[in-house]
């Protein structure tokens, strides 16, 4: 059995940091009062705390880590459920849909002048040219569209 000072030295930390770990529950108290630390147990608890926190020991307890893991699993399940029920859609799917929609609109705009010319044969070439120019402006705006994800959110 070892003192707190000896236990801290055994795991290569200061006594102050060792006391912090005790207060956070990462290391359990001595068995049998002063000088009652089992060095093997202290080392094992310290290693577990390091593994659980990946280097950040602030507020680590075994039950706290388990709670965090459970919360992350629940969050993941909720996201997956929302995706399956179509409440959420991945951004890449939305981008693909937007590209297809833009392509469909552009195809419709490209065919517009020919359709107008067939239905309204009395239009002069200058009027058809004006329609072509407006369609070109709209087509260019569609082609230049670049969604700003950060601003959209």
C-alpha positions in Angstrom: 0.0 0.0 0.0 1.2 3.5 -0.9 0.6 7.1 0.1 -1.0 9.6 -2.3 2.5 11.0 -3.0 3.8 7.6 -3.9 0.8 6.8 -6.0 1.1 10.1 -7.9 4.8 9.4 -8.5 4.0 5.9 -9.6 1.8 7.1 -12.5 4.1 10.1 -13.1 1.8 13.0 -12.2 1.9 15.6 -9.5 0.2 15.2 -6.1 -2.1 18.1 -7.0 -3.2 16.3 -10.3 -3.6 13.1 -8.4 -6.0 14.9 -5.9 -7.9 16.3 -8.9 -8.3 12.8 -10.3 -9.6 11.6 -7.0 -12.2 14.4 -6.8 -13.3 13.6 -10.4 -13.7 10.0 -9.5 -11.1 8.7 -12.0 -9.1 7.2 -9.1 -10.8 5.7 -6.1 -9.8 6.5 -2.5 -7.3 4.7 -0.4 -8.2 1.4 1.2 -7.6 1.4 5.0 -7.0 5.2 5.4 -3.8 7.1 4.9 -1.2 5.2 2.8 -3.8 2.7 1.6 -3.5 3.1 -2.2 -2.9 -0.1 -4.2 -0.5 0.9 -6.9 -1.7 -1.7 -9.4 -5.3 -0.5 -8.9 -4.3 3.2 -9.2 -2.3 2.5 -12.4 -5.2 0.5 -13.9 -7.8 3.2 -13.0 -5.5 5.9 -14.5 -5.0 4.0 -17.7 -8.8 3.4 -18.0 -9.4 7.1 -17.4 -6.9 8.0 -20.1 -8.4 5.6 -22.6 -11.9 6.8 -21.8 -11.1 10.4 -22.2 -8.5 10.2 -25.0 -6.2 12.6 -23.0 -8.7 14.9 -21.4 -9.3 13.9 -17.8 -11.5 16.9 -16.9 -14.6 15.5 -15.2 -14.1 11.9 -16.2 -15.8 9.1 -14.3 -16.6 5.6 -15.6 -20.3 6.3 -15.4 -19.8 9.7 -17.1 -18.0 8.1 -20.0 -20.7 5.4 -20.3 -23.4 8.1 -20.3 -21.5 10.0 -23.1 -21.3 6.8 -25.2 -25.0 6.1 -24.7 -25.9 9.7 -25.6 -23.8 9.5 -28.8 -25.4 6.2 -29.7 -28.9 7.7 -29.1 -28.0 10.7 -31.2 -26.8 8.5 -34.1 -30.0 6.4 -33.9 -32.2 9.5 -34.0 -30.3 10.9 -37.0 -30.6 7.5 -38.8 -34.4 7.3 -37.9 -34.9 10.9 -39.2 -33.1 10.0 -42.4 -35.2 6.8 -42.9 -38.4 8.7 -42.3 -37.2 11.4 -44.7 -37.1 14.1 -42.1 -33.4 14.6 -42.9 -31.7 14.3 -46.3 -27.9 14.2 -46.7 -26.4 17.3 -48.3 -24.9 15.3 -51.2 -28.4 14.0 -52.1 -29.8 17.5 -52.1 -26.9 18.7 -54.3 -27.5 15.9 -56.8 -31.2 16.7 -56.9 -30.5 20.4 -57.4 -28.1 19.6 -60.3 -30.7 17.4 -61.9 -33.4 20.1 -61.4 -31.1 22.7 -62.9 -30.4 20.5 -65.9 -34.1 19.9 -66.5 -34.8 23.6 -66.3 -32.0 24.5 -68.7 -33.3 21.9 -71.2 -36.7 23.4 -71.0 -35.3 26.9 -71.5 -33.3 25.8 -74.5 -36.4 24.4 -76.1 -38.4 27.5 -75.3 -37.5 29.6 -78.4 -38.3 26.8 -80.8 -41.7 26.2 -79.1 -42.5 29.9 -79.1 -41.6 30.2 -82.8 -43.9 27.3 -83.7 -46.8 28.6 -81.7 -46.3 32.3 -82.6 -45.0 32.3 -86.2 -45.8 36.0 -86.6 -42.9 37.0 -84.2 -40.1 38.8 -85.8 -36.5 37.5 -85.5 -35.5 40.5 -83.3 -38.2 39.5 -80.8 -37.0 35.9 -80.9 -33.4 37.1 -80.4 -34.6 39.1 -77.3 -36.2 36.0 -75.9 -32.9 34.0 -76.6 -30.9 36.7 -74.7 -33.1 36.5 -71.7 -33.0 32.7 -71.7 -29.2 32.9 -72.0 -29.0 35.2 -68.9 -31.2 32.7 -66.9 -29.2 29.7 -68.1 -25.9 31.4 -67.1 -27.4 32.2 -63.7 -28.3 28.6 -63.2 -24.8 27.4 -64.4 -23.1 29.9 -62.1 -25.2 28.9 -59.0 -22.9 27.8 -56.2 -24.7 27.1 -52.9 -23.2 28.6 -49.8 -23.9 25.9 -47.2 -22.8 28.0 -44.3 -25.0 30.9 -45.2 -28.0 28.6 -46.0 -28.1 27.1 -42.6 
